[in-house]
Amino acid sequence: MALSRTDDDDRCTEAVRWLASSGAMCVTSVTGAAPADVIRAFGGDLAQARPVTLSGADVGAFADRPCVFVSRAGDAVVVLEDNNYQGTREEVLRPLSRLGRTSSVFWNINAHCRLSLAENGLVQSSFDMFSPDDRAGAQPTAWEPYLDGLDFAAGLPLRWAAGITAVARATGAVLDTAWRTGTHQLVPIQPVKQAVLSQGWENSPLLSERPFAQYLADLGPHHLTAMRRYACELALRHTGLDGDALAREALAARNTPQDTQVNLLSRLATAEERDRSAAHALIEGEPDDDEDNPPQPWERPWHGHFIRAAMWRALHERLTALTIYTEDEPDISLEYVMIGTGPVITRYHLLTALVRAAMRQ
């Protein structure tokens, strides 16, 4: 059942508008939790807290560390971050949600924004407030009961106010004038370390398969060469070029003699132009889309030529890329190659997540 406008919405109008007028803010609320536990989930310690008011806080007292403002608001504990976003991160939301239902709203001066709802250790639903129908999470529809009557098509700062109202509804936070003008705890925090994998990947059956299991066993930068080589292998498979003699020659041709490489680069350029021309010819002859049901890019007849042209270009870049050590595999972009769906794309996205994690180690 949708939660319609409540008396708390009316009581909180002034404080919500005040918060929404900020250029960059993150508001996180947790139902029924203890402030000390909430602070700990943000990477802080209640023993270091200083009582302040929001209008008179001296954030510079902790200039070397980011800070959060923590307070009780009705049945919830509310955390404010001025120009920060820790409350949007899975690494913070998921532990908080084990204490009680947790929601957060974030925005900044570039209009980057996120509204998130977490419960029982998982981010259940999360979306950009400019695209409220495009939701991610374990249960994307979980926000529905709390959004009735909220306008995410409104201009700023009303859009941010809608997000704050949703957070308050989901957690029972009473963000009224008394709360805003009352005492808050200013706490320095040490941002929580990023998880190796997001919740969408952590239980993937692929993690028990080769080569992912080997990467995870001792994840670190020493695997990057093998990971990047595997990414190229997946890209060749996705484009149907895994059995192509020129593609296999190019993949094996790092550190070849100069004259051999020049000839190979010329043949790669010719192959790229051939597939690019074929894609353009198909695009020009393509009928108009059905406006109600347009095809996905990978469903279009020119898609195969397009991604193969991008693959030839990537192999060209791989041969000419500089690396610190000659045995290293260069970091080349496969963004325009790995477009589509299916098992190979899934493996590639998991590999990409592990590459990022390995670089953080």
C-alpha positions as CSV (number, residue, x, y, z in Angstrom):
1,M,0.0,0.0,0.0
2,A,1.4,3.4,-0.9
3,L,2.1,5.8,1.9
4,S,0.3,9.1,1.1
5,R,1.1,12.5,2.4
6,T,1.3,12.5,6.2
7,D,1.2,14.9,9.1
8,D,4.9,14.5,9.4
9,D,5.4,15.7,5.8
10,D,3.7,18.9,6.8
11,R,5.6,19.3,10.1
12,C,8.9,18.7,8.3
13,T,8.3,21.2,5.4
14,E,10.6,23.9,6.8
15,A,13.5,21.7,7.7
16,V,13.3,19.7,4.5
17,R,13.3,22.9,2.4
18,W,16.3,24.1,4.4
19,L,18.2,20.9,3.8
20,A,17.2,20.8,0.1
21,S,18.6,24.3,-0.4
22,S,22.2,23.0,0.1
23,G,24.3,22.6,-3.0
24,A,25.6,19.2,-2.0
25,M,24.3,17.0,0.8
26,C,23.8,13.4,1.9
27,V,21.0,12.6,4.3
28,T,21.0,9.1,5.8
29,S,18.4,7.8,8.2
30,V,18.3,4.5,10.2
31,T,15.2,3.2,12.0
32,G,15.5,2.2,15.7
33,A,19.3,2.2,15.8
34,A,21.7,3.4,18.5
35,P,23.8,6.5,17.5
36,A,27.0,4.8,18.5
37,D,26.4,1.9,16.1
38,V,25.4,4.2,13.3
39,I,28.5,6.3,13.8
40,R,30.7,3.2,13.8
41,A,29.2,2.1,10.4
42,F,30.3,5.4,9.0
43,G,33.9,4.8,10.3
44,G,33.6,7.1,13.3
45,D,33.7,6.9,17.1
46,L,31.1,8.4,19.4
47,A,33.8,9.2,21.9
48,Q,35.2,11.8,19.4
49,A,31.9,13.6,19.0
50,R,31.3,17.2,19.8
51,P,27.8,18.7,20.4
52,V,27.0,21.4,17.9
53,T,24.1,23.1,16.2
54,L,23.8,22.9,12.4
55,S,24.1,26.7,12.0
56,G,27.0,27.1,14.4
57,A,29.1,24.0,13.7
58,D,32.9,24.5,13.4
59,V,33.6,21.8,10.8
60,G,37.2,23.1,10.6
61,A,37.8,21.6,14.0
62,F,38.4,18.3,12.2
63,A,40.0,19.8,9.0
64,D,42.1,16.7,8.4
65,R,39.1,14.3,8.3
66,P,35.6,14.3,6.8
67,C,32.8,14.8,9.4
68,V,29.2,13.8,9.8
69,F,26.4,15.3,11.9
70,V,24.4,12.7,13.9
71,S,21.2,13.2,15.8
72,R,18.0,11.5,16.8
73,A,14.9,12.5,14.8
74,G,11.8,10.7,16.0
75,D,12.4,6.9,15.9
76,A,15.4,7.3,13.6
77,V,19.0,8.3,13.8
78,V,19.9,10.8,11.1
79,V,23.3,11.5,9.6
80,L,24.0,14.6,7.5
81,E,27.1,15.0,5.3
82,D,27.9,18.4,3.9
83,N,29.3,17.8,0.4
84,N,30.0,14.1,0.9
85,Y,28.4,10.9,-0.1
86,Q,29.4,8.0,2.3
87,G,25.8,7.3,3.0
88,T,25.2,6.3,-0.6
89,R,27.8,3.6,-0.5
90,E,26.9,-0.1,-0.2
91,E,29.8,-0.5,2.3
92,V,27.9,1.9,4.7
93,L,24.3,1.2,3.8
94,R,24.4,-2.6,4.1
95,P,25.8,-2.7,7.7
96,L,23.4,0.1,8.7
97,S,20.5,-1.9,7.3
98,R,21.3,-4.7,9.7
99,L,20.5,-2.3,12.5
100,G,17.2,-1.2,11.0
101,R,15.6,-0.1,7.7
102,T,18.0,2.5,6.2
103,S,17.5,5.1,3.5
104,S,19.6,7.9,2.1
105,V,19.5,10.7,-0.4
106,F,22.5,12.4,-2.0
107,W,23.0,15.2,-4.5
108,N,25.7,17.6,-5.5
109,I,26.2,20.8,-7.5
110,N,26.7,18.7,-10.7
111,A,23.2,17.3,-10.2
112,H,24.6,13.8,-9.5
113,C,22.1,12.2,-7.1
114,R,20.9,8.9,-5.6
115,L,18.0,7.7,-3.5
116,S,18.7,4.4,-1.8
117,L,16.7,2.0,0.5
118,A,18.5,-0.8,2.3
119,E,17.1,-3.5,4.6
120,N,18.3,-6.9,6.0
121,G,21.9,-6.4,4.9
122,L,21.1,-5.5,1.2
123,V,20.5,-2.4,-0.8
124,Q,16.9,-3.2,-1.9
125,S,16.3,-0.3,-4.3
126,S,18.3,2.6,-5.6
127,F,17.8,5.1,-8.3
128,D,19.0,8.4,-9.8
129,M,16.3,11.0,-9.1
130,F,16.4,12.2,-12.7
131,S,15.5,8.6,-13.8
132,P,13.2,7.4,-11.0
133,D,11.8,4.4,-13.1
134,D,15.3,3.0,-13.7
135,R,16.0,1.2,-10.4
136,A,18.6,-1.2,-9.2
137,G,18.9,-3.5,-6.2
138,A,17.8,-6.7,-4.7
139,Q,14.1,-5.6,-4.9
140,P,13.9,-2.6,-7.2
141,T,10.2,-2.0,-6.3
142,A,10.9,-1.7,-2.6
143,W,10.7,2.1,-2.7
144,E,7.1,2.1,-4.0
145,P,5.2,2.4,-0.7
146,Y,7.1,5.6,0.2
147,L,6.9,7.6,-3.0
148,D,3.2,8.4,-3.4
149,G,2.7,12.0,-4.4
150,L,6.4,12.8,-4.6
151,D,7.4,14.8,-7.7
152,F,10.8,13.7,-9.1
153,A,10.1,15.8,-12.3
154,A,10.1,19.0,-10.3
155,G,12.9,21.6,-10.6
156,L,15.7,22.0,-8.1
157,P,15.6,22.1,-5.1
158,L,12.1,20.6,-5.0
159,R,13.5,17.3,-6.5
160,W,15.9,17.1,-3.5
161,A,13.1,17.8,-1.1
162,A,11.1,14.9,-2.6
163,G,14.1,12.6,-1.9
164,I,14.5,13.8,1.7
165,T,10.7,13.3,2.3
166,A,11.0,9.7,0.9
167,V,13.9,9.1,3.3
168,A,11.9,10.3,6.3
169,R,8.8,8.3,5.3
170,A,10.8,5.1,4.9
171,T,12.5,5.3,8.4
172,G,10.1,7.3,10.5
173,A,12.5,10.3,10.8
174,V,10.9,13.5,12.0
175,L,12.9,16.2,10.3
176,D,11.0,19.2,11.8
177,T,12.2,22.6,12.9
178,A,12.9,21.5,16.4
179,W,15.2,18.8,15.0
180,R,17.0,21.2,12.7
181,T,17.7,23.8,15.4
182,G,18.5,21.3,18.1
183,T,21.8,19.7,19.1
184,H,23.7,17.4,16.8
185,Q,26.9,15.4,17.3
186,L,29.7,16.4,15.0
187,V,31.9,13.3,14.4
188,P,35.1,12.9,12.3
189,I,35.1,9.7,10.3
190,Q,37.5,7.5,8.4
191,P,35.7,6.4,5.2
192,V,35.0,2.7,5.2
193,K,37.2,0.6,2.9
194,Q,35.6,-0.3,-0.4
195,A,34.4,-3.9,-0.7
196,V,36.1,-6.2,-3.2
197,L,32.8,-6.8,-5.0
198,S,29.4,-5.2,-4.9
199,Q,26.4,-7.1,-3.7
200,G,25.4,-7.9,-7.3
201,W,28.6,-9.9,-7.8
202,E,29.5,-11.3,-4.4
203,N,27.4,-14.5,-4.8
204,S,28.0,-15.1,-8.5
205,P,28.6,-18.8,-9.3
206,L,31.3,-17.6,-11.7
207,L,33.5,-16.8,-8.7
208,S,34.1,-20.5,-8.2
209,E,35.2,-21.0,-11.8
210,R,38.6,-20.4,-13.5
211,P,40.1,-17.9,-13.9
212,F,38.0,-15.9,-11.4
213,A,38.7,-18.2,-8.4
214,Q,42.5,-17.9,-9.1
215,Y,42.3,-14.1,-9.2
216,L,40.3,-14.0,-5.9
217,A,42.6,-16.3,-4.0
218,D,45.3,-13.6,-3.8
219,L,43.8,-10.6,-5.5
220,G,46.3,-7.9,-6.3
221,P,48.0,-5.9,-9.1
222,H,50.2,-8.9,-9.9
223,H,47.2,-10.4,-11.7
224,L,46.5,-7.4,-14.0
225,T,48.6,-8.7,-16.9
226,A,46.6,-12.0,-17.0
227,M,43.3,-10.2,-16.4
228,R,43.8,-7.8,-19.3
229,R,44.8,-10.6,-21.6
230,Y,41.7,-12.5,-20.5
231,A,39.6,-9.4,-21.3
232,C,41.0,-9.4,-24.8
233,E,40.2,-13.1,-25.2
234,L,36.6,-12.5,-24.1
235,A,36.3,-9.6,-26.5
236,L,37.5,-11.8,-29.4
237,R,34.9,-14.4,-28.4
238,H,32.1,-11.8,-28.2
239,T,32.9,-10.4,-31.7
240,G,33.3,-13.8,-33.3
241,L,37.0,-13.1,-34.0
242,D,38.4,-15.7,-31.7
243,G,39.1,-18.0,-34.7
244,D,40.3,-15.2,-37.0
245,A,44.0,-15.6,-38.0
246,L,44.7,-11.8,-38.1
247,A,43.1,-11.3,-34.7
248,R,45.1,-14.2,-33.1
249,E,48.3,-12.9,-34.7
250,A,47.7,-9.5,-33.3
251,L,47.0,-10.8,-29.8
252,A,50.3,-12.7,-29.9
253,A,52.3,-9.9,-31.4
254,R,53.4,-7.8,-28.4
255,N,57.1,-6.8,-28.6
256,T,57.6,-8.0,-32.2
257,P,60.2,-6.5,-34.6
258,Q,59.4,-3.1,-35.9
259,D,59.0,-4.1,-39.5
260,T,56.6,-6.9,-38.6
261,Q,54.6,-4.7,-36.4
262,V,54.2,-2.0,-39.1
263,N,52.8,-4.5,-41.5
264,L,50.5,-5.9,-38.9
265,L,49.2,-2.5,-38.0
266,S,48.4,-1.8,-41.6
267,R,46.4,-5.0,-41.9
268,L,44.5,-4.2,-38.7
269,A,43.6,-0.7,-40.0
270,T,42.3,-2.3,-43.3
271,A,40.2,-4.7,-41.3
272,E,38.8,-2.0,-39.2
273,E,37.9,0.1,-42.2
274,R,36.2,-2.8,-43.9
275,D,33.9,-3.5,-40.9
276,R,33.3,0.2,-40.3
277,S,32.2,0.7,-43.9
278,A,29.9,-2.3,-43.7
279,A,28.3,-1.0,-40.5
280,H,27.7,2.5,-42.1
281,A,26.1,0.9,-45.2
282,L,23.7,-1.1,-43.1
283,I,22.9,2.0,-41.0
284,E,22.0,4.1,-44.1
285,G,19.7,1.4,-45.3
286,E,18.0,0.8,-42.0
287,P,14.2,1.4,-41.8
288,D,12.8,3.8,-39.2
289,D,12.4,2.5,-35.7
290,D,9.1,1.5,-34.1
291,E,8.8,4.4,-31.6
292,D,7.0,2.3,-29.1
293,N,9.4,-0.6,-29.2
294,P,12.9,0.5,-30.5
295,P,15.5,-2.3,-30.8
296,Q,18.5,-2.4,-28.5
297,P,21.8,-1.5,-30.2
298,W,22.9,-5.1,-30.2
299,E,19.7,-6.1,-32.0
300,R,20.4,-4.0,-35.0
301,P,21.8,-5.6,-38.2
302,W,25.0,-3.4,-38.2
303,H,26.0,-4.2,-34.6
304,G,28.3,-7.1,-35.5
305,H,30.3,-5.0,-37.9
306,F,30.4,-2.1,-35.4
307,I,31.9,-4.1,-32.5
308,R,34.4,-5.9,-34.8
309,A,35.6,-2.5,-36.1
310,A,36.0,-1.5,-32.4
311,M,37.9,-4.7,-31.8
312,W,40.3,-4.2,-34.6
313,R,40.9,-0.6,-33.3
314,A,41.6,-2.1,-29.7
315,L,44.1,-4.6,-31.1
316,H,45.8,-1.7,-33.0
317,E,46.0,0.3,-29.7
318,R,47.3,-2.7,-27.8
319,L,50.3,-3.0,-30.2
320,T,51.2,0.7,-30.0
321,A,50.5,1.2,-26.3
322,L,53.5,1.9,-24.0
323,T,54.0,0.0,-20.8
324,I,56.4,0.5,-18.0
325,Y,57.7,-3.1,-18.3
326,T,57.9,-4.8,-21.7
327,E,56.1,-7.9,-20.5
328,D,53.1,-6.0,-19.2
329,E,49.7,-6.2,-20.9
330,P,48.6,-2.7,-21.7
331,D,45.3,-1.3,-20.4
332,I,43.2,-0.8,-23.5
333,S,39.6,0.3,-23.7
334,L,37.1,-2.3,-24.8
335,E,34.1,-0.1,-24.0
336,Y,32.8,-0.1,-27.6
337,V,33.5,-3.7,-28.1
338,M,31.7,-5.3,-25.1
339,I,28.2,-4.1,-25.9
340,G,25.3,-6.5,-25.6
341,T,24.1,-9.3,-23.4
342,G,24.9,-12.9,-22.7
343,P,27.4,-15.1,-20.8
344,V,30.5,-13.6,-22.3
345,I,29.4,-10.1,-21.4
346,T,28.6,-11.2,-17.9
347,R,32.1,-12.7,-17.5
348,Y,33.6,-9.5,-18.8
349,H,31.7,-7.3,-16.4
350,L,32.7,-9.5,-13.5
351,L,36.3,-9.4,-14.7
352,T,36.1,-5.6,-14.9
353,A,35.0,-5.4,-11.3
354,L,37.9,-7.6,-10.2
355,V,40.4,-5.5,-12.2
356,R,39.2,-2.4,-10.3
357,A,39.5,-4.3,-7.0
358,A,43.0,-5.6,-7.9
359,M,44.2,-2.1,-8.6
360,R,43.0,-1.0,-5.1
361,Q,45.0,-3.6,-3.3
